[in-house]
Amino acid sequence: MNNSLYPRSQKYDIDWMVQNSMGPNVIWLTEALTGVMTLEPGMRVLDTGCAKAISSIFLAKEFGVEVWAADLWVKPTENWERIRGAGLDG
């Protein structure tokens, strides 16, 4: 999907985003939020209510931040597998 409002999000597979969604497009919401934030590589970000951690993956890949992800409804081991699958297990 080509959406000029979210240029960073265009790099991500739409099927992956939909498959790992638990509501509205969290990647678009996260990208919109980063437009009013200053994020620099190495910063720590707490992503509470991260759902399936795709917002955490987006933040780490796009901004080089260290993300701590937590969600009440999704098992940490499931998110860890998604994070590892995105090549972010470091």
PyMOL commands that set and color helices and strands:
alter all, ss='L'
color gray80, all
select helices_A, chain A and resi 9-11+14-19+26-34+54-63+76-85
alter helices_A, ss='H'
color red, helices_A
select strands_A, chain A and resi 44-48+66-70
alter strands_A, ss='S'
color yellow, strands_A
deselect
rebuild
show_as cartoon
